[in-house]
Amino acid sequence: MSATESNIAASSLGLLGKLAHSFGATEAALRLLISIFAGYGIAFFYRRTIMHQPDKLIHHFYFATCGLVLCLFNFGYATCHSLIAVTITYVLARLLRSSPRELITINFIFHMGYLLVGYYHTESNEYDILWTMPHCVLVLRLIGFGFDITDGLKEREQLSKEQQENAISELPTPLELVAFAYFPCAFLIGPQFAYRRYQRFVDGEFRQYKGGVEAGLKRLCTGLVYLVIRQIGAPYFPDEYFVSDEYPKAPFFWRLVYMGVWAKLALYKYVACWLMTEGALMCLGISYAGKKENGDNDWSGCTNVNVFILETGYTMQHYVQSFNVNTNQWVSQYVYKRLRFLNNRSISYAAALGFLAVWHGFHSGYYMAFFNEYITVTVEKQFASVWSKSNIDIYANIISPPFVYPVLKYFMQKLYDLFYIGWCMTPFMLYSYPRWMKTYSAINYFVFVVCIVWTIFYQTYKYYERAAKRREQDSTFGRATTLSPTVAAKDDDEKRD
């Protein structure tokens, strides 16, 4: 678009559109950012005016109203989709609570089906902020609500510790469910939390604990730092560069580095928004999680990002532990652990990742990204097993000074982290098969080749390891037979005869 065309387009925008255009952002993105910051105003007004009100109806009405206003501000008439979802869930819970299997099944199928139909009619090859964005958060919340309602009918002995904590013994009122669904600091982009946490919060269970506001403001500042880094770095690594003819011309090593930095900056977009949202939840006081080891209050109950692990980790498992934490916990609790009857962790893990891919939409990039996660985690576990048996670390004393080896090892681990996060995130950021496959071809399908070579090596290694164990067992059996007391005694008897 030329400068003249850009100015004409900007002149046709409203006030928010012009402001967003001046920052190089979309109006929808600016509305989302305003809504995240509004969470702090909502939190401080609540603490000052409503928190100590004894009538719980006032609390529910406040959160329901604030959430709906923010939803209308962002999505207008499309708010009807989330209202339909909440209404259907309440009706199903009212009618089918005594039939747990039917309730869980119908509730799950309805919400996932509605979401996928929404994706079908709205998805494009760009990252669009549409009504489906908060709706995918709401889908998990309402599916989890269905499970928790049915768990409330079971004996406590039948439930796991997590299920006991989240089980709902009484069906909430429509207003309570709306307030939970539209909780203003969480419904747009998460994080997830169970209805029982919301109920305990409104009941005042967390009110006595101090430090939530301070923790929340620190989280806000951290989020702003990530937002600034993202906004400064993103123009230097635009998505289109990685599908252009210029990208393959860069040296191979730098292609991998650029891809990793690009992926990190893409992650920081989510990290910044989640951190600022978490800060508002901490200020409200809903995120209390108990006491830390040092006795301080822990406000990480709604944490969606573990910044320390994210920045110091170096494996895909570290990303799973530190990024989109609440969603991963939700999938673990309501998908992975509920498939325990399969008695196969690999199948349950694959099913959980498959669910996450479908939940994100139809783009092939989502499925490839989660497949990448599966094979990367698998290879990392295999490599860790082989490395631990190799005893290579014992030779570190040869290198002097002693700090050189751990520093060099950590540098190599972080380099691996940069290369692999770029590879794993590329399909997630480019969406369509022709685009992400073109980028993969530009780095010669590097990770595919590495995984194939590693698989051949690992299977060969395991074959010889099993063969060595068999030889050792045969040798041990032979020695045991030779030295058997029974055999020795029999030989002595024969000699005496």
Buried (B, 14 or more C-beta within 10 A) or exposed (E): EEEEEEEEEEEEEEEBBEBBBEEEBBBBBBBBBBBBEBBBEBBBEBBEEBBEEEEBEEBBBBBBBBBBBBBEBBBEEBBEBBBEBBEBBBEBBEEBBEEBEBBBEBBBEBBBEBBBEBBEEBBEEEEEBBBBBBBBBBBBBBBBBBBBBBBBBEEEEEBEEBBBBBBBEEBBEBBBBBBBBBBBBBBBBBBBBBBBBBBBBBEBEBBEBEBBBEBBBBBBEBBBBBBEBBBEBBEEBEBEBBBBEEBBEBEEEEBBBBBBBBBBBBBBBBBBBBBBBBBBBBBBBBBBBEEEEEEEBBBBBBBBBBBEBBEEBBBBBBBBBBBBBBBBBBBBBBBBBBBEEEEEEEEBBBBBBBBBBBBBBBBBBBBBBBBBBBBBBBBBEBBEEBEEEEEEEEEEEEEEEEEEBEEEBEEEEBBBBBBBBBBBBBBBBBBBBEBBBBBBEBBEBBBBEBBEEBBEEBEEBEEEEEEEEEEEEEEEEEEEEEEEEEEEEEEEEEEEE
